[in-house]
Amino acid sequence: MRIDLHTHSTVSDGTDSPAELVQVAAQAGLDAVALTDHDTTAGWDAATAALPAGLTLVPGAELSCVSHHDGPRGISVHLLAYLFDPTSPAIVTEQQRLRIERRTRLRSMADRMAADGLPVDADEIMGLLPADSPAGRPHLAQALVRAGLVSTVDEAFAEYLGNGRGYYLPRQDTPVEDAIDMIAAAGGVTVFAHPFARSRGRIVSVDTLAALAEHGLTGVEVDHPNHDEETRGQLRGLARELNLVPTGSSDYHGTNKTIPIGAETTPPESLEALVEKASGAQVAVG
């Protein structure tokens, strides 16, 4: 089986609609795919309705979190949540807060760029987003590409939007322990996304990963485009040591990134372990 447990649609910062994404997954020869848009479950129904025959959909979300284990500044971390009840009041409330936070942050970044004379219009950018969608820096990066300031989304992050760049603004994200607890209470499971992706900025320590495993973290994303072979080997060892489920995923964003869907995959036994541990939402089978 070929399984990709980390993808994004137009509901957050991908370029394929949920319906298009499951078609792309099937065409790529995947047997199972997870839809994990940022801080929202709004694409689940559309993806399920369009599910091709033979493809399994794992409903999920990528949660914006912060860890304070490695110092008071905190480190931004992402948590992949799967198979939870999307109607859980705690989750609905926190996802709504995060979506508002994301949209406010994006507008502030765009306004700062416009004030410096860059051809960026915050109203235009926000007008292109689906109602109540979680806005992200990739949407601003796309505007920079359209304006001709950069050639790619990656270049926009490197020049303008990356952590430490002139227009970067932080978010008020969910404490990662709180996110683990919320998802567990809603019957779901959690996987630490790209934990040692150094190219993305500061990373958590091994001690932090161990503490989160003790707190109830279910798994860790081992095979990811931003992990080199040495890092993958380290994470596989930690997964065995800490009794975490190892996963692999492309982190597919459509044309916003160059990585194709299914570029990294999850072992079938890992998906089986996640499903066995969950008691919330169910997988959908086409």
Disulfide bonds with the S-S distance in Angstrom:
none
